[in-house]
Amino acid sequence: MKKTSIFISLTSLFLMASCSLFELDNYPAPAETLKGEVVDVATGAPVLTDQGSEGIRVRLIETSWGDNVTPNPDFFCMPDGKFQNTKVFKGRYNVQLDGPFIPLLREDERGVPIADETKDIDIEGVTEVKFEVQPFLNVEWVGEPQVVNGKIQAQVRVSRGVTENEFREKIEPMGGYSSSFQNVTDIQLFVSYSSTVGYRARDERWTNAINYTGSSFNSLLGQTVTIESNGTIPSGRIVFIRAAARINYDTPVGSGTRRYNYTDAKEVFVK
């Protein structure tokens, strides 16, 4: 009888454990929404970037349960500097951004905070947030693009969004500062059939870049620069273009990602 009792007890435990594998998760699915925008603190204009990992990265860290928490999966801004996440759990969060602008969270080489311009917010229902930042560069069209023999000729103007002195004042205390950080390294003319044209959505047959070494671009800051697409675009087609420029500085620091500041997109009919 003892053996039978033990067998019945073990069978019961097995059945209980098996049943637990099929229990439903009673936790509600994340259903709160975070909507945000990133604008130039000086002008109020949206900070235009790429859509994807070369654009503005948004990181949510839920602090409702304490300080040592794992960040939610990162997501990215749209090309117009706006972002939205409709699958967030209700709670309190620290919202961090990384993009082509002065870092919001700045620490020295020991990890001691120098400045913290991230935002702590409660997310419930639809929550909106605005970040005012200092973009590295302002990139703007000059006039309208022209099509000559299947090539697009565009003119752009690149200027600093933050002065050289202020850039140094904010970045140098983080350690490892180099004057080369402020050098403009290249201007891109992205061309694509897609209206979301950019680094991620570009046609390499027609996209073109002008590269600069050292501080050679400094004399061109604020001046009109002409850039022409590559190859020959078939006539009768509609394409979209955007211009972009970047400096020799990673965001986040040490990530190896130098992010572009962009113009808006233009639609071009190739006659």
SERO-4910 file (N, C-alpha, C, O; in steps of 0.05 Angstrom, whole numbers):
BEGIN
 pado doro    nc1    nc2    nc3   cac1   cac2   cac3    cc1    cc2    cc3    oc1    oc2    oc3
  Met    A     16    -24      0      0      0      0     17     25      0     10     45    -12
  Lys    A     39     24     13     56     47     14     66     55    -14     67     78    -21
  Lys    A     74     34    -30     84     39    -57     62     51    -74     67     70    -90
  Thr    A     37     41    -70     15     52    -86     10     81    -78      5     98    -96
  Ser    A     12     88    -53      7    116    -44     28    134    -55     22    157    -64
  Ile    A     53    125    -55     75    142    -66     70    146    -96     74    168   -106
  Phe    A     62    125   -110     58    127   -139     36    147   -145     38    163   -163
  Ile    A     14    145   -129     -9    164   -133      0    192   -127     -8    211   -142
  Ser    A     16    197   -106     25    224    -99     43    236   -121     40    259   -128
  Leu    A     61    219   -132     79    229   -153     63    235   -178     68    254   -193
  Thr    A     43    218   -184     26    223   -207     11    249   -204      8    264   -224
  Ser    A      1    254   -180    -14    279   -175      4    303   -179     -4    323   -191
  Leu    A     29    302   -169     47    324   -173     53    329   -202     55    352   -211
  Phe    A     57    307   -217     62    310   -246     39    323   -260     43    341   -277
  Leu    A     14    315   -254     -9    327   -266    -12    356   -259    -19    372   -277
  Met    A     -6    363   -234     -8    391   -226     12    408   -241      6    430   -250
  Ala    A     37    397   -243     58    412   -257     51    415   -286     56    436   -298
  Ser    A     40    394   -298     33    395   -326     11    416   -332     12    430   -351
  Cys    A     -9    416   -314    -31    435   -317    -21    464   -316    -31    481   -330
  Ser    A     -1    469   -299      9    496   -295     22    507   -321     23    531   -325
  Leu    A     31    488   -338     43    497   -363     23    509   -382     30    525   -400
  Phe    A     -2    503   -378    -23    512   -396    -40    534   -384    -60    542   -396
  Glu    A    -32    545   -361    -46    567   -349    -43    592   -366    -22    597   -377
  Leu    A    -64    607   -368    -64    632   -384    -49    654   -369    -50    655   -345
  Asp    A    -35    671   -384    -22    694   -372    -43    715   -367    -56    726   -386
  Asn    A    -48    721   -342    -70    739   -334    -62    768   -335    -78    786   -330
  Tyr    A    -36    774   -341    -27    802   -342    -38    816   -367    -38    804   -389
  Pro    A    -49    840   -364    -59    854   -388    -37    861   -407    -14    867   -399
  Ala    A    -42    860   -433    -23    868   -453    -17    898   -451    -34    913   -443
  Pro    A      8    906   -458     14    935   -458     -4    950   -477     -5    943   -501
  Ala    A    -17    971   -468    -37    985   -485    -35   1015   -482    -51   1030   -494
  Glu    A    -15   1026   -467    -12   1055   -465      3   1065   -488     18   1050   -501
  Thr    A      0   1091   -494     13   1103   -517     31   1127   -509     23   1144   -494
  Leu    A     55   1127   -520     73   1149   -517     77   1163   -544     85   1150   -563
  Lys    A     71   1188   -545     75   1204   -570     95   1226   -563     93   1239   -542
  Gly    A    114   1231   -581    133   1252   -576    143   1266   -601    138   1257   -623
  Glu    A    157   1288   -597    169   1303   -619    196   1314   -609    199   1319   -585
  Val    A    214   1318   -628    241   1328   -622    244   1354   -639    242   1353   -664
  Val    A    248   1376   -626    250   1402   -640    276   1416   -632    288   1411   -611
  Asp    A    284   1435   -649    307   1452   -645    300   1472   -623    280   1487   -627
  Val    A    314   1473   -602    308   1491   -580    309   1521   -589    296   1538   -577
  Ala    A    326   1526   -608    330   1554   -617    308   1564   -636    301   1587   -635
  Thr    A    297   1546   -652    278   1554   -673    251   1541   -670    231   1551   -682
  Gly    A    249   1520   -655    224   1505   -654    218   1487   -677    198   1474   -678
  Ala    A    236   1487   -697    233   1470   -721    238   1441   -714    255   1435   -696
  Pro    A    224   1422   -727    230   1394   -721    258   1386   -729    269   1396   -749
  Val    A    270   1368   -714    296   1357   -721    292   1334   -740    283   1313   -732
  Leu    A    300   1338   -765    295   1318   -786    319   1298   -787    342   1306   -787
  Thr    A    312   1273   -788    333   1252   -788    325   1229   -806    305   1231   -821
  Asp    A    340   1208   -804    334   1183   -819    313   1168   -803    308   1173   -780
  Gln    A    300   1149   -817    281   1131   -804    295   1104   -800    298   1089   -820
  Gly    A    303   1097   -776    317   1073   -771    340   1077   -752    341   1098   -739
  Ser    A    358   1058   -751    379   1059   -731    399   1082   -735    415   1088   -716
  Glu    A    399   1095   -758    416   1119   -762    402   1144   -755    413   1166   -756
  Gly    A    376   1142   -746    361   1165   -738    361   1169   -708    381   1163   -695
  Ile    A    340   1181   -698    339   1186   -669    329   1161   -654    307   1151   -660
  Arg    A    345   1152   -636    338   1128   -620    323   1136   -595    331   1154   -581
  Val    A    301   1123   -589    285   1128   -565    288   1104   -546    284   1081   -555
  Arg    A    294   1109   -521    297   1087   -502    280   1093   -477    281   1115   -466
  Leu    A    263   1074   -470    246   1076   -446    257   1058   -424    262   1034   -429
  Ile    A    261   1069   -401    270   1054   -377    248   1057   -356    245   1079   -345
  Glu    A    234   1035   -350    213   1037   -330    225   1038   -302    240   1021   -294
  Thr    A    219   1059   -288    230   1064   -261    210   1058   -239    215   1064   -215
  Ser    A    186   1048   -246    166   1043   -227    175   1023   -206    166   1024   -183
  Trp    A    193   1004   -213    201    983   -196    229    987   -184    240    969   -170
  Gly    A    241   1010   -188    267   1016   -177    286   1025   -198    279   1031   -221
  Asp    A    312   1028   -190    332   1039   -208    345   1019   -226    351   1025   -249
  Asn    A    350    994   -216    364    974   -232    345    958   -249    337    936   -243
  Val    A    337    970   -272    318    957   -289    329    955   -318    348    970   -325
  Thr    A    318    936   -333    327    932   -361    310    950   -379    286    950   -377
  Pro    A    323    965   -397    308    983   -415    289    967   -433    294    944   -440
  Asn    A    267    979   -440    249    968   -460    264    967   -487    284    980   -490
  Pro    A    254    951   -506    267    951   -533    267    979   -545    247    993   -544
  Asp    A    290    987   -556    291   1014   -568    273   1016   -592    268    996   -606
  Phe    A    265   1040   -599    251   1045   -624    261   1072   -634    277   1085   -621
  Phe    A    251   1081   -658    264   1103   -671    243   1124   -681    220   1117   -686
  Cys    A    252   1148   -683    235   1170   -693    229   1166   -722    244   1152   -737
  Met    A    208   1179   -731    202   1181   -759    219   1203   -771    231   1218   -756
  Pro    A    220   1205   -798    238   1226   -810    232   1254   -801    249   1272   -803
  Asp    A    207   1260   -793    199   1287   -785    205   1293   -755    196   1313   -745
  Gly    A    220   1275   -742    227   1280   -714    206   1273   -694    208   1279   -670
  Lys    A    184   1259   -703    163   1250   -684    166   1220   -679    177   1206   -696
  Phe    A    156   1212   -656    157   1183   -650    131   1175   -635    117   1192   -623
  Gln    A    125   1149   -637    101   1139   -624    105   1109   -618    115   1094   -634
  Asn    A     96   1102   -594     96   1074   -585     70   1068   -572     63   1080   -552
  Thr    A     54   1050   -584     27   1045   -574     26   1019   -557      4   1010   -550
  Lys    A     49   1008   -550     49    983   -535     67    987   -510     87    973   -507
  Val    A     58   1005   -492     74   1010   -468     57   1003   -444     33   1009   -443
  Phe    A     70    991   -424     56    985   -399     52   1011   -383     70   1029   -384
  Lys    A     31   1013   -369     27   1036   -351     49   1037   -330     56   1017   -319
  Gly    A     60   1061   -326     81   1063   -306     97   1089   -308     90   1106   -325
  Arg    A    117   1091   -292    135   1115   -293    160   1107   -308    172   1085   -303
  Tyr    A    169   1124   -326    191   1118   -344    211   1141   -345    204   1165   -342
  Asn    A    236   1134   -350    256   1153   -358    259   1151   -388    264   1129   -398
  Val    A    255   1173   -403    256   1173   -432    282   1185   -441    289   1208   -434
  Gln    A    298   1170   -456    324   1179   -466    325   1179   -496    313   1162   -509
  Leu    A    338   1199   -507    341   1201   -536    370   1203   -544    386   1215   -529
  Asp    A    378   1190   -566    404   1194   -578    400   1202   -607    385   1188   -621
  Gly    A    413   1223   -616    410   1232   -643    431   1252   -651    451   1255   -637
  Pro    A    428   1265   -674    448   1284   -683    445   1311   -669    441   1332   -682
  Phe    A    448   1310   -643    446   1334   -626    462   1330   -601    471   1308   -595
  Ile    A    466   1352   -586    482   1350   -561    469   1329   -543    445   1330   -538
  Pro    A    485   1310   -533    473   1288   -517    457   1300   -493    466   1318   -480
  Leu    A    434   1288   -488    418   1297   -466    429   1288   -439    427   1302   -419
  Leu    A    441   1264   -439    453   1254   -414    483   1254   -418    494   1240   -435
  Arg    A    497   1271   -403    525   1274   -405    539   1266   -379    532   1276   -358
  Glu    A    559   1249   -381    574   1240   -357    603   1243   -362    612   1242   -385
  Asp    A    619   1245   -341    647   1247   -344    659   1219   -347    643   1199   -347
  Glu    A    685   1216   -349    697   1190   -354    693   1170   -331    697   1146   -335
  Arg    A    686   1180   -308    681   1162   -285    651   1154   -283    643   1139   -265
  Gly    A    635   1165   -302    607   1159   -301    591   1177   -283    567   1172   -277
  Val    A    603   1199   -274    590   1218   -257    573   1237   -274    585   1249   -293
  Pro    A    547   1240   -269    531   1257   -286    540   1286   -286    546   1298   -265
  Ile    A    542   1298   -310    548   1326   -313    522   1342   -319    517   1363   -308
  Ala    A    505   1330   -335    479   1342   -342    460   1319   -349    468   1300   -362
  Asp    A    435   1323   -342    415   1303   -348    390   1317   -358    374   1328   -342
  Glu    A    386   1317   -385    363   1330   -397    343   1309   -408    326   1316   -424
  Thr    A    346   1284   -398    325   1264   -404    300   1271   -389    300   1290   -373
  Lys    A    279   1256   -393    253   1263   -380    242   1240   -365    242   1217   -375
  Asp    A    232   1245   -341    218   1225   -325    189   1232   -326    180   1253   -318
  Ile    A    173   1212   -336    144   1217   -340    128   1193   -332    138   1171   -332
  Asp    A    103   1198   -326     83   1177   -321     68   1172   -347     56   1190   -358
  Ile    A     69   1147   -357     55   1140   -381     29   1125   -374     29   1104   -363
  Glu    A      7   1138   -382    -20   1126   -378    -38   1138   -399    -39   1162   -404
  Gly    A    -54   1120   -412    -70   1130   -434    -52   1139   -457    -33   1125   -465
  Val    A    -58   1163   -468    -40   1175   -488    -24   1197   -475    -36   1217   -466
  Thr    A      2   1193   -474     20   1212   -461     37   1225   -482     49   1211   -498
  Glu    A     39   1252   -481     55   1266   -501     79   1279   -487     77   1288   -465
  Val    A    101   1280   -502    126   1292   -491    140   1307   -514    140   1298   -537
  Lys    A    153   1329   -507    169   1344   -527    197   1347   -516    202   1354   -493
  Phe    A    216   1341   -534    245   1346   -527    255   1369   -544    252   1370   -568
  Glu    A    267   1388   -530    280   1411   -544    310   1407   -542    322   1406   -521
  Val    A    322   1404   -565    351   1396   -567    367   1416   -583    356   1435   -596
  Gln    A    393   1412   -583    411   1429   -599    423   1412   -622    442   1398   -617
  Pro    A    411   1413   -646    422   1397   -668    451   1406   -675    458   1429   -673
  Phe    A    467   1386   -683    494   1392   -691    494   1411   -715    510   1430   -716
  Leu    A    477   1405   -735    478   1420   -760    449   1428   -769    430   1414   -762
  Asn    A    447   1449   -784    423   1456   -798    429   1452   -828    448   1463   -839
  Val    A    412   1436   -841    416   1430   -870    391   1439   -884    369   1430   -878
  Glu    A    393   1457   -903    370   1468   -917    374   1470   -947    397   1473   -956
  Trp    A    352   1467   -962    353   1471   -991    357   1500   -998    349   1518   -983
  Val    A    371   1505  -1020    373   1531  -1031    360   1530  -1059    371   1517  -1077
  Gly    A    337   1542  -1062    323   1540  -1088    311   1513  -1093    309   1496  -1074
  Glu    A    304   1508  -1118    292   1482  -1125    311   1466  -1142    327   1477  -1157
  Pro    A    311   1439  -1139    329   1422  -1154    323   1424  -1184    300   1428  -1192
  Gln    A    343   1420  -1200    340   1420  -1229    348   1392  -1240    365   1379  -1229
  Val    A    336   1385  -1262    343   1360  -1276    356   1366  -1302    345   1379  -1319
  Val    A    381   1356  -1305    396   1361  -1329    407   1334  -1339    423   1322  -1325
  Asn    A    398   1326  -1363    407   1300  -1374    405   1277  -1355    423   1260  -1353
  Gly    A    382   1275  -1343    377   1253  -1325    390   1254  -1298    389   1235  -1282
  Lys    A    404   1276  -1292    417   1280  -1266    403   1302  -1251    394   1322  -1263
  Ile    A    401   1299  -1224    389   1320  -1208    411   1337  -1196    429   1327  -1183
  Gln    A    408   1363  -1200    427   1382  -1189    412   1397  -1167    392   1410  -1171
  Ala    A    423   1396  -1142    410   1409  -1119    431   1426  -1105    455   1421  -1106
  Gln    A    421   1447  -1092    438   1465  -1077    429   1464  -1048    405   1465  -1042
  Val    A    448   1462  -1030    442   1461  -1001    461   1480   -986    482   1488   -996
  Arg    A    452   1487   -962    468   1503   -944    469   1489   -918    449   1481   -907
  Val    A    493   1487   -907    498   1473   -882    510   1494   -862    529   1507   -868
  Ser    A    498   1495   -839    508   1513   -818    507   1499   -791    493   1479   -788
  Arg    A    521   1509   -772    521   1497   -746    496   1503   -730    486   1526   -730
  Gly    A    485   1483   -717    462   1487   -700    469   1495   -672    453   1505   -657
  Val    A    494   1490   -665    505   1498   -639    533   1509   -644    548   1498   -659
  Thr    A    539   1531   -631    565   1544   -636    588   1526   -628    585   1508   -611
  Glu    A    611   1531   -640    635   1515   -634    642   1517   -604    649   1497   -592
  Asn    A    640   1541   -593    647   1544   -565    628   1529   -546    636   1516   -527
  Glu    A    602   1530   -552    582   1516   -535    585   1486   -538    582   1471   -519
  Phe    A    590   1477   -562    595   1448   -567    618   1439   -549    616   1419   -535
  Arg    A    640   1454   -549    663   1446   -533    657   1447   -504    665   1430   -489
  Glu    A    643   1468   -495    636   1470   -466    620   1447   -456    623   1439   -433
  Lys    A    603   1435   -473    586   1414   -464    598   1386   -468    592   1368   -453
  Ile    A    615   1383   -489    626   1357   -495    653   1352   -482    658   1329   -474
  Glu    A    670   1372   -479    697   1368   -469    697   1356   -440    713   1339   -435
  Pro    A    679   1364   -422    679   1353   -395    673   1323   -394    677   1310   -374
  Met    A    663   1311   -417    657   1283   -418    683   1266   -421    683   1242   -418
  Gly    A    705   1280   -428    730   1266   -431    736   1258   -460    718   1254   -476
  Gly    A    762   1256   -466    771   1247   -492    764   1267   -514    760   1258   -537
  Tyr    A    762   1292   -508    753   1312   -528    774   1315   -550    799   1315   -545
  Ser    A    764   1319   -574    782   1326   -597    768   1348   -613    744   1348   -617
  Ser    A    784   1367   -623    773   1388   -639    762   1377   -665    745   1391   -678
  Ser    A    770   1353   -673    760   1341   -698    731   1333   -697    718   1328   -717
  Phe    A    720   1331   -672    692   1323   -669    673   1342   -685    653   1333   -695
  Gln    A    680   1367   -688    662   1386   -700    665   1387   -731    651   1402   -744
  Asn    A    684   1372   -742    688   1373   -771    665   1360   -785    655   1339   -778
  Val    A    655   1374   -806    635   1363   -824    649   1343   -842    667   1351   -856
  Thr    A    640   1318   -842    654   1297   -857    643   1293   -885    658   1285   -903
  Asp    A    617   1297   -889    605   1292   -916    578   1304   -918    564   1309   -899
  Ile    A    570   1309   -943    543   1317   -951    533   1296   -970    547   1287   -988
  Gln    A    509   1287   -965    497   1266   -981    472   1276   -996    457   1293   -985
  Leu    A    469   1267  -1020    444   1272  -1035    431   1244  -1039    440   1229  -1056
  Phe    A    411   1238  -1023    398   1212  -1024    375   1214  -1045    360   1233  -1045
  Val    A    374   1194  -1062    353   1193  -1083    340   1165  -1082    353   1145  -1078
  Ser    A    313   1165  -1084    298   1140  -1082    271   1143  -1095    260   1165  -1098
  Tyr    A    259   1120  -1102    231   1120  -1110    213   1123  -1086    189   1129  -1089
  Ser    A    224   1118  -1062    208   1119  -1037    206   1147  -1026    226   1162  -1026
  Ser    A    183   1154  -1016    180   1181  -1003    194   1182   -976    197   1204   -965
  Thr    A    202   1159   -965    217   1159   -940    247   1158   -946    262   1147   -930
  Val    A    255   1170   -968    282   1171   -977    301   1179   -954    295   1197   -938
  Gly    A    324   1166   -953    344   1172   -933    365   1150   -935    367   1135   -954
  Tyr    A    382   1149   -914    404   1129   -914    392   1101   -917    403   1084   -931
  Arg    A    370   1096   -903    358   1069   -903    342   1064   -929    340   1041   -937
  Ala    A    332   1084   -941    315   1080   -965    327   1097   -988    317   1118   -995
  Arg    A    350   1088   -998    363   1102  -1019    369   1083  -1042    372   1059  -1039
  Asp    A    370   1095  -1066    378   1079  -1090    407   1086  -1095    414   1109  -1102
  Glu    A    424   1066  -1092    453   1071  -1094    461   1078  -1122    484   1088  -1126
  Arg    A    444   1073  -1142    451   1080  -1169    453   1110  -1173    468   1120  -1189
  Trp    A    437   1125  -1157    435   1154  -1161    444   1170  -1137    450   1194  -1140
  Thr    A    445   1158  -1114    454   1173  -1090    483   1181  -1093    499   1166  -1104
  Asn    A    490   1205  -1083    517   1214  -1086    526   1228  -1060    509   1238  -1045
  Ala    A    552   1229  -1056    563   1241  -1032    587   1258  -1039    602   1253  -1058
  Ile    A    590   1280  -1024    615   1296  -1025    629   1293   -998    617   1300   -977
  Asn    A    653   1282   -998    668   1277   -973    688   1299   -969    699   1310   -987
  Tyr    A    693   1305   -943    712   1326   -936    731   1315   -915    723   1299   -898
  Thr    A    756   1324   -917    776   1315   -898    782   1337   -878    782   1361   -885
  Gly    A    788   1329   -854    796   1348   -833    775   1370   -830    751   1365   -830
  Ser    A    784   1395   -828    767   1418   -825    762   1432   -851    755   1456   -851
  Ser    A    766   1418   -874    764   1431   -900    736   1443   -906    734   1461   -922
  Phe    A    715   1433   -893    689   1443   -898    683   1470   -884    664   1484   -890
  Asn    A    700   1477   -865    694   1501   -848    689   1526   -865    672   1542   -858
  Ser    A    704   1529   -886    701   1553   -903    674   1553   -919    666   1573   -930
  Leu    A    661   1530   -920    636   1527   -934    612   1529   -916    589   1528   -926
  Leu    A    616   1531   -890    593   1533   -872    577   1559   -878    588   1580   -880
  Gly    A    551   1555   -882    534   1578   -888    534   1585   -918    520   1603   -926
  Gln    A    551   1571   -934    552   1577   -962    535   1557   -978    528   1536   -968
  Thr    A    529   1564  -1003    514   1546  -1020    532   1526  -1033    553   1532  -1045
  Val    A    525   1500  -1030    540   1478  -1041    523   1464  -1061    500   1457  -1055
  Thr    A    533   1458  -1085    519   1444  -1106    527   1415  -1106    551   1408  -1105
  Ile    A    507   1397  -1106    512   1369  -1107    494   1356  -1128    471   1364  -1131
  Glu    A    506   1337  -1143    491   1325  -1166    489   1295  -1162    507   1282  -1151
  Ser    A    466   1284  -1170    461   1255  -1167    480   1240  -1186    490   1251  -1205
  Asn    A    483   1214  -1180    499   1196  -1197    482   1184  -1219    458   1186  -1218
  Gly    A    495   1173  -1238    482   1157  -1259    462   1174  -1275    462   1198  -1274
  Thr    A    444   1160  -1289    423   1173  -1305    396   1161  -1296    391   1137  -1299
  Ile    A    379   1178  -1286    352   1170  -1278    334   1168  -1303    333   1187  -1318
  Pro    A    320   1146  -1306    303   1144  -1330    282   1166  -1332    271   1174  -1311
  Ser    A    277   1176  -1355    258   1197  -1359    230   1187  -1354    224   1163  -1356
  Gly    A    213   1205  -1346    185   1198  -1340    181   1187  -1312    159   1179  -1306
  Arg    A    201   1187  -1296    199   1176  -1269    197   1199  -1248    207   1221  -1252
  Ile    A    184   1192  -1226    183   1210  -1203    201   1198  -1181    198   1175  -1174
  Val    A    219   1214  -1171    237   1205  -1149    235   1225  -1126    224   1247  -1129
  Phe    A    246   1217  -1104    246   1234  -1080    275   1238  -1072    292   1220  -1074
  Ile    A    282   1262  -1062    309   1268  -1054    309   1281  -1026    290   1294  -1018
  Arg    A    331   1276  -1012    337   1290   -987    367   1294   -986    382   1278   -995
  Ala    A    375   1316   -974    403   1322   -969    408   1319   -939    391   1323   -922
  Ala    A    433   1311   -933    440   1306   -905    470   1312   -901    486   1310   -920
  Ala    A    477   1319   -877    505   1324   -870    509   1315   -841    491   1314   -825
  Arg    A    534   1309   -834    540   1300   -807    568   1309   -799    584   1317   -815
  Ile    A    572   1308   -772    598   1316   -762    612   1290   -752    601   1269   -751
  Asn    A    637   1293   -744    654   1271   -736    651   1264   -706    670   1264   -691
  Tyr    A    626   1259   -698    621   1254   -670    599   1232   -667    578   1234   -680
  Asp    A    605   1212   -651    587   1190   -647    565   1197   -626    570   1210   -606
  Thr    A    541   1188   -632    520   1188   -611    505   1162   -612    494   1155   -633
  Pro    A    504   1147   -589    517   1153   -564    547   1152   -567    558   1141   -586
  Val    A    561   1164   -548    590   1165   -549    602   1137   -550    594   1119   -534
  Gly    A    620   1132   -569    632   1106   -572    617   1085   -587    625   1063   -589
  Ser    A    593   1093   -597    576   1074   -611    586   1069   -640    578   1049   -652
  Gly    A    602   1087   -651    610   1085   -679    589   1095   -698    593   1092   -723
  Thr    A    567   1106   -688    546   1116   -706    546   1146   -706    541   1160   -686
  Arg    A    553   1157   -730    552   1186   -734    527   1193   -749    524   1186   -773
  Arg    A    508   1206   -736    482   1209   -746    479   1235   -763    491   1256   -756
  Tyr    A    463   1234   -784    460   1256   -802    437   1275   -793    417   1266   -782
  Asn    A    441   1301   -798    419   1320   -798    410   1323   -826    426   1323   -845
  Tyr    A    383   1325   -830    371   1324   -857    356   1349   -864    349   1366   -848
  Thr    A    351   1351   -891    331   1369   -901    304   1354   -901    303   1330   -895
  Asp    A    282   1367   -909    258   1353   -915    261   1340   -942    280   1344   -956
  Ala    A    241   1323   -950    242   1309   -975    229   1326   -997    210   1340   -992
  Lys    A    240   1324  -1021    228   1337  -1045    221   1316  -1066    236   1297  -1070
  Glu    A    199   1321  -1080    191   1304  -1102    201   1316  -1128    197   1340  -1133
  Val    A    214   1300  -1145    225   1310  -1169    215   1293  -1193    217   1268  -1192
  Phe    A    205   1306  -1213    197   1292  -1238    219   1294  -1258    228   1316  -1265
  Val    A    228   1271  -1267    250   1270  -1286    238   1270  -1314    226   1250  -1323
  Lys    A    241   1292  -1328    228   1295  -1355    244   1279  -1375    237   1279  -1399
***
